Amino acid sequence: MAQLEELEQRISAAFARISAGVEALSSGHTARERAEAAPAPSDTGPTDTAALAALQDALDEERMANAQLTDRLRAIREQGGSTESGLKSEVETLTRALDAQGLDVQRLSSTVAQLREDLRRLREAAEQGVVDPSLINRSMLAELEALRATRAAEANEMNDIMSALVPILDAEEARAHA
């Protein structure tokens, strides 16, 4: 953005200088200044015409430079806009992935808490010498749920890795075919 501001300032300054030069030639000098500056009546026409032509050429060059700088400025702004939209898209994707991982972590945490509780109960039952089949079943179900949650978390992580690799692979493929 600093480059854009600098280019705009340079363009504005160039236009101000050109305008001042053109106005000076267009309005002409006072009669006294013209009389003092003019060497001879026969030389006045070509000198003013040559100076005016030189200034017109300078003005044309500055206009061309201004057009080029304007085009560059437009291209930079367009590139900045596409970069910004790409970054917004990437942030949205990462936010969704983070939300999914947060849900996976929450699911795993609750499953682990249930598993710990069931294991504590099994230990207590084993210490008392009592075997409770329903307690064993609940422990097995909690362990199974923990495995499912772990699997879901791994699948989400693989999806995140694949979605990150796809643009890289596409770029490599495009470069190979170019």
C-alpha positions in Angstrom: 0.0 0.0 0.0 2.9 2.3 0.7 4.0 1.8 -2.9 0.6 2.8 -4.2 0.6 6.0 -2.1 4.1 6.8 -3.4 3.1 6.3 -7.0 0.0 8.5 -6.5 2.1 11.2 -5.0 4.6 11.1 -7.8 1.9 11.2 -10.5 0.2 14.1 -8.8 3.5 16.0 -8.5 4.3 15.4 -12.2 0.9 16.6 -13.3 1.3 19.8 -11.2 4.7 20.5 -12.8 3.3 19.9 -16.3 0.2 22.0 -15.6 2.4 24.9 -14.4 4.6 24.7 -17.5 1.7 24.6 -19.9 -0.1 27.4 -18.1 3.0 29.5 -18.3 3.3 28.9 -22.0 -0.4 29.3 -22.7 -0.9 32.5 -20.7 2.4 33.8 -22.0 4.6 36.3 -20.1 3.8 39.9 -19.5 4.6 42.2 -22.4 7.6 43.5 -20.6 9.0 40.0 -20.0 8.4 39.1 -23.7 10.2 42.2 -24.8 13.2 41.5 -22.6 13.3 37.7 -23.5 12.8 38.1 -27.2 16.2 38.4 -29.0 14.8 39.6 -32.4 11.5 39.7 -34.1 12.5 37.1 -36.7 13.6 34.6 -34.0 10.4 34.8 -31.8 8.2 32.5 -33.8 10.5 29.5 -34.1 11.7 29.7 -30.5 8.2 29.8 -29.0 7.1 27.0 -31.3 10.2 24.9 -30.5 9.7 25.5 -26.7 6.0 24.7 -27.0 6.7 21.5 -29.0 9.3 20.5 -26.4 6.8 21.1 -23.6 4.1 19.3 -25.5 6.4 16.3 -26.0 7.2 16.3 -22.3 3.5 16.5 -21.5 2.8 13.6 -23.8 5.6 11.6 -22.2 4.2 12.4 -18.7 0.7 11.4 -19.8 2.1 8.1 -21.1 4.0 7.5 -17.9 0.8 8.4 -16.0 -1.2 5.9 -18.0 1.4 3.2 -17.4 1.5 3.9 -13.7 -2.3 4.0 -13.5 -2.4 0.5 -15.2 0.2 -0.8 -12.8 -1.8 0.7 -9.9 -5.0 -1.0 -11.1 -3.2 -4.3 -11.5 -1.7 -4.1 -8.0 -5.2 -3.3 -6.6 -6.7 -6.2 -8.4 -4.0 -8.5 -7.3 -4.5 -7.3 -3.7 -8.2 -8.0 -4.0 -7.7 -11.5 -5.3 -5.1 -12.2 -2.6 -7.5 -10.8 0.1 -10.3 -13.0 -1.1 -8.0 -16.0 -1.3 -6.9 -15.4 2.3 -10.5 -15.0 3.5 -11.3 -18.3 1.8 -8.4 -19.9 3.5 -9.3 -18.5 6.9 -12.9 -19.8 6.5 -11.5 -23.3 5.6 -9.2 -23.3 8.5 -11.9 -22.1 10.8 -14.2 -25.0 9.7 -11.3 -27.5 10.2 -10.6 -26.1 13.7 -14.3 -26.4 14.6 -14.3 -30.0 13.4 -11.2 -30.8 15.4 -12.7 -29.0 18.5 -15.7 -31.3 18.2 -13.5 -34.4 17.9 -11.5 -33.3 21.0 -14.7 -32.8 22.9 -16.0 -36.2 21.9 -12.7 -37.8 22.8 -12.6 -36.1 26.2 -16.1 -37.2 27.2 -15.4 -40.7 26.0 -12.1 -40.9 28.0 -13.9 -39.6 31.1 -16.6 -42.3 30.7 -13.9 -44.9 30.2 -12.0 -43.8 33.3 -15.1 -44.0 35.3 -15.9 -47.5 34.0 -12.4 -48.6 34.7 -12.6 -47.3 38.3 -15.8 -49.2 38.8 -14.2 -52.4 37.4 -11.2 -52.0 39.7 -13.5 -51.6 42.7 -15.5 -54.7 41.7 -12.4 -56.7 41.1 -11.1 -55.7 44.6 -14.3 -56.9 46.1 -14.3 -60.1 44.1 -17.6 -59.3 42.4 -17.9 -59.6 38.7 -20.6 -57.4 37.1 -21.3 -58.2 33.5 -23.1 -54.9 32.8 -20.1 -53.0 34.1 -17.8 -55.0 31.7 -20.3 -54.3 28.9 -20.3 -50.5 29.6 -16.5 -50.4 29.7 -16.3 -52.2 26.4 -18.8 -49.8 24.9 -16.9 -46.8 26.2 -13.7 -48.2 24.8 -15.4 -48.9 21.4 -16.7 -45.3 21.4 -13.2 -44.0 22.1 -11.8 -46.0 19.2 -14.6 -44.5 16.9 -13.8 -41.0 18.1 -10.1 -41.5 17.5 -10.9 -42.8 14.0 -13.1 -39.8 13.2 -10.4 -37.4 14.5 -7.8 -39.2 12.3 -10.1 -39.1 9.3 -10.7 -35.3 9.8 -7.0 -34.8 10.1 -6.3 -36.7 6.8 -9.0 -34.6 5.1 -7.3 -31.4 6.3 -3.9 -32.7 5.0 -5.4 -33.7 1.6 -7.1 -30.3 1.2 -3.8 -28.6 2.0 -1.9 -30.8 -0.5 -4.4 -30.4 -3.4 -3.3 -26.8 -4.3 0.3 -27.8 -4.1 -0.2 -30.8 -6.3 -2.2 -28.8 -8.8 0.5 -26.2 -9.0 3.1 -28.8 -9.6 1.0 -30.5 -12.3 0.5 -27.2 -14.0 4.2 -26.4 -13.9 5.0 -29.8 -15.3 2.6 -29.3 -18.2 3.7 -25.7 -18.9 
